[in-house]
Amino acid sequence: FGPQKGASPEQVVALDAALGCFADQTAQVLGQDLRDSPGSGAAGGMGFAAKAYLKASFRAGVEVVAELTGLEQALIGADLVITGEGRFDAQTLRGKTPLGVARVAQRRRVPVIVLAGTLGDGYEQMYAHGIGAAFALVSGPMSLEQACRETRRLLHERARDVARLWQMASGG
């Protein structure tokens, strides 16, 4: 997720190398290699460190939030779920919020639409995982700074578009 957090390609290489060294040293000290354990890459390797040194166990954050908020119960009788993501791409398959929300919604047979800051490479893979449609907030060339300043307007415009589409599809 480094690039999504603003790391340059060069920084990603350096970060990966440093985390690899840390994982190697940890495996040598503890006698087990946990680098590929689910959750180990969370928060820049904090998940790995917590699991290795603190014997932490992991659950996907979206599962915990869904449980605490009663998401599944809240979807009873719902017609549509709209969720969001800053950058919606193939990495979303690694357990990010829209995927978790879609899994819960699928159990209730509620369609899911994603509103995202941008749609990145591979976002269409999510259609096989319960996402019905995805829309980017930004509809034309715009700097990240400008998009951040105009998020409220952009979100309002895309939400209006989704509402109009939903109304048309519902025969209204």
N, C-alpha and C positions, 0 to 999 in steps of 0.2 A: 504493500500500500504506500510505499515511499513516494512515488510520483504523485499520488493523490494528495499527499500531505505537503507537496512543494519541493521534494528532493529532486535535484537534477540527475540525469543519467550517471554522471560521474560520482555524485554523492551516493547513489544507490549502490554502485559497485563497491565503494569504500565501506558503506554500512554493512552490506552483505558479507564482505571479507572480515570485518571486525566481529560481526555476530557469529560467523563461522569459527573464528579463532576462539571466541568465548565458549561456543558449543563444544569444540574439540577439548578444551581445557576442562570443562565441566564433565564431559564423558570420561576423561582420564581420571579425574579426582573421585567421581562418584561410581565409576564402573558401569555406567549405563548411559546410552545415548538417547536423549528425549527430544532431539531437535525436530523430529517429524511427528511428534504427538499432537493431536488436535488441540488448538489453543496456544501452542508454543510460540507462534509468531505474533500473537496479540500484543498490541501496544509496544511495538519496537523490540520485542523479545522479552518483555516483562513477564508474559505468560510462561515462557520457558524457564526463566529464573525462579518464578514462584513455584512452578511444578517441581523443578529440580531441587531447590534448596529449602523450600517451605512445605513440600509435600502437598501442595494445593491440588484441588480437583477443579475441573472446568465444566461449565455449562455455557452454551451460547447466550450472549447478553440478551438477544431478542427473546429467547425462551423465558428467561427470568422476568423480563419486563412484561411479556404477554401473560405470564402467570400472575404477577403482582397486580396487573391492571384488569385482569379478568377479560382479556381480549376475546377469547373464544366465546364466552357468554355474551359479550357485547355485540357479537356478529349475528346472534340469533335474530332473524327477521331483517337483516341488512340486505340492501340491494346492490351495494357497490362498496369497495374499499379503495381509497386513494392513499398511497404511501409515497415517500420521497427518498431521494438520495442525491448527494452532491454531484457525483459522477457515477452514472449507471453504466456498467460495462461487465466484461467477463469475470472480473474479480468479485462482482456481487455474488457469484455462485459460491464463494468461499464462506458463506454464512452471514452475510451482511443483512441488515434489517429488512429490506424489501423481500428477500427470499424467505425469511422467517415469517413475515406477515402473510406472504402468499401461501405458505404451508398451512397456517392456521385457517386462512380464508378458504382454501381448497376443501378442508374437512367440513366446512359449512356450505360449500358450493356457492361461494360469493365471489364474483369476478373482481380482479385487482388491476388497477391502473397505477403506473408510476409516473410521478412528476419529478424530473431530475434537472439539475443545473445543466448538465451536458449528457449526451449519449455517446459512450465510447465504444471502442472496438469490442465486438462480441456481445453487445447488449442483447441482441436478438436471441441468444441462447436461452435467455430467461423465459422466453415464451413456452418452452417445454417444461417449465417449473411452476406454472400457475399464474404467471403474469400475462394479462390479456393484451395490454398495450402500454407503451411508454412514450412520454412526450418530454422534449427538452424545453426548459424555460427560455433559453436564448434562441431566437429564431434567425439571427443573422450575425455578421461579424461584430464582436464586442470584446473589449478587454475584460479580464477577470475583475479588475477594480471597478469598472463600470457596471458589470453584471452584479457585483456585490452591492453597489450603491442602489441599483434599481431592482433588487430582488422582490420587493413588495409588489411593484407594478408588474414585473414579469410573471410572478406567481399568480397574481390576479388574472392576467390575460390568459395564461394556460388553463387555469381552473375554469374560467368562463368558457373557453373552447371545449374542455372536457364536458362541462355541464350541457352545452348546446348539443354536442355529439350524443351524450347519454339521452337527452330529451328526444332527439331525432330517432335514435334506436328504439326507444320505448314507445314510439308512436305518438309522442306528445307534441 
